[in-house]
Amino acid sequence: MWRLGCPETKAQPKKHCATKEEKASRSEKCSIWVRERLGLVADPVQEEILNARNRQLILNCTRQWGKSTITAAKAVHRVMTKAGSLVIVVSPTSRQSGEFVRKASEFVRKLGIRVKGDGDNEISLELPNGSRIVGLPGSEATVRGFSAVSMLLVDEASRVSDELYLAIRPMLAVSKGELWLMSTPFGKRGFFWETWERGGPEWHRVRVTAADCPRIQGEFLREERRAMGDRWYRQEYCCEFSDNSSSIFDADLLDQAMSDEFGKLEF
């Protein structure tokens, strides 16, 4: 019988007395800044995300974990602590990008700062220190022209087209800013799956299943599994990359069947 829960949550680190060095760097930790300034208490995995210093991060997470909220807090920390910085968020639709910037705006209001746009972009937030957060829609034709990006966030990345992803990557060519991909899986296809499965060691991978989220109750998950069926449940809540329902053959079997044994055919 298949167990309801997903893979076990990793053990939390044991508490210890902070050293002088740790106390001195306390103010530099994003998770502490977010808790003290924004009033957002992060769980252990969210703290890992907030404090990550990797240039490339891919987050494969369950639905309703709070990825947009925690990354919006990260974006606000960036623009508040680094004057003149630019954070770009790309989503499949304008509505989703707008929702992300709205969450960021709510955090900015908590800091006592009046929220305003940058005057050039419809979905945007500009701070008194010259920093900006700009939300872009899922259209390759409308995302070009940005440079010196400090942080590039791709929300719902599994639903963003490969063409759009390839169009936004050059934004980081000069700035060498950070690139974050965040999503729940959507089949074994596209750059999100390719990066998760075959991206190099430069990618910091974080997987968060429903079993890892203390805010999702077991009874709710049991109802969801009955309503959604096993395949969709595993994708939405266990972060598994499932084959498309219309596929005749499993993608892994097709990969194993491919061979370079035969050379180019001559006609």
Steps between C-alpha positions, in 0.01 A plus 500: 500500500635839400578727795323836507803702594786595272871450584581582860595850606869541570587537865522851636842611620562492875501827688832634618639810665589764244865595465620861485540465125143374463366784712698752296355368175147479641383812318629362170271195505199554280273276710568708812445826312171365360382391844596821680408753230214331314355287780522182291608193696648245259511124550841324477486441123381854434791627709733298278350670195524849650861455608618328182803666341506285187489684169266241347221336702216273391209445737275201433216538748151387589194711435410742779844496660536876473775528238368829361478651847848392608663606171316834513652552845841410357450752220406776746808423710715533188361833385502645853857401585660568161423848368437525128444128455254356249296185563307353207222244548371308200180294510280326242247786513479869593254412777751271670781754472264763638413278796868459581565876490187556711643274772828687483310830529327378817839429657627844399199663667592321823830686485312830497588578139244639257450263208533637148582372152812586303310702239612281211364152569137418575589235760775657707611628838763770555662586833652829619850350472456451125441125516219342299295182474350449154252229403490378140236295318565169330576638155842476340434814294447725804789407733802627309679822588584443868861482618706517818248273672594415858250218536291319238206300637299262281175418679294196394800413285358167380228697318738754342602428141855406405506795256427745780761343728767528231403863439542606865826324586718765325372756755765359735790504254670811639366521855556129576189524715308215656259277311222322690253254349197419718215266413290192558579239229297483180617191318835382369553786258639848472794680655375461858507120481821498295673722757377295795603170343808594299617841616859509620640532854473879476127460574391486863196270509231517769202261504207561732213250506169534681640271771770763561246780550366531856211716377340229285290253699489126435120487474507758222762296312291183530203683349719640223637158409149355475381792288805539272616145450848365562686655204382857550537474878863391466569790267322774697595394854797262474692702241534212254546561128231286338472409134226675304171314515494491119841332474502143374847416629670602824768768441763306696442191288541707183829642630628150572396384153700772323831380360794649311600160367391572144661769289340746264273339241603546140235553231 
